[in-house]
Amino acid sequence: MPTENKQTKLLTLVIIHQHTRVLLGMKKKGFGAGRWNGFGGKVESSETIEQAAIREVQEEAGITVGAIDKCGVITFEFVNEPDKQLEVHIFRATEFTGDPIETDEMKPQWFAVDEIPFKDMWVDDAYWMPLFLKGKRFRGRFLFDKPSTVDYQAKIIEHELKEA
């Protein structure tokens, strides 16, 4: 499925990764509600992708990240919305100031890397997260049947994922 002439929405995703643990957030409302995920969201027209990533972590977890490292870019498409795609820029942060707090959007929680709750995350996370945890850079594309909801886990129709 070619990606030309599609409306692309730029998004960010930041995962706090400290050695043997990762900080994820339970999404409480909106797109992806009911799933564990990293912190992120829309890139506003007045900011860079990196600025958006840092802002979203502050808004969703109440912490300020230090340097962020871009690890990957994944494009998400949905069969029921063929003219749209999500381009998600994935970052790693290892240092931050403040204590993670629950916000209106997210409830943060630390997980050991061998206890990441993949069954309660977007199904694609199990594909790219191992590369992320190994410090690899990657690019990918996932085509879903439709977006996940609290009571529905999207199904992957096709995917491509490679180290960059």
DAQUI-V292163 format. One record per pair of residues at least 12 apart in sequence whose C-alpha atoms are under 6 Angstrom apart, sorted by the first residue. I is the first residue (numbers start at 0). J is the second residue. Records with the same first field share a line. If there is no record, write none. Layout:
I=J + J
This chain:
5=82 + 83
6=83
7=83 + 84 + 85
8=85
9=42 + 86
10=40 + 41 + 42 + 86 + 87
11=39 + 40 + 52 + 87 + 88
12=37 + 38 + 39 + 89
13=37 + 38 + 39 + 89 + 90 + 91
14=37 + 91
15=91 + 92 + 93
16=93
17=93
19=111 + 112
20=110 + 111 + 112
21=109 + 110
22=108 + 109
23=36 + 37 + 107 + 108
24=36 + 105 + 106 + 107
25=105 + 106
26=104 + 105
27=104 + 105
28=104
32=149
33=149
34=119 + 120
35=120
38=56
39=52 + 55
59=102 + 105
60=99 + 100
61=99 + 100
62=96 + 97 + 99
63=95 + 96
64=94 + 95
65=94 + 95
67=90 + 91 + 92
68=90 + 91
69=89 + 90
70=89 + 90 + 136
71=88 + 89 + 136 + 137 + 138
72=87 + 88 + 89 + 138
73=86 + 87 + 138 + 139 + 140
74=86 + 140
75=140 + 141 + 142
76=142
77=142 + 143 + 144 + 145
78=144
136=162 + 163
137=161 + 162 + 163
138=160 + 161
139=159 + 160
140=158 + 159
141=158
142=155 + 156 + 157
143=155 + 156
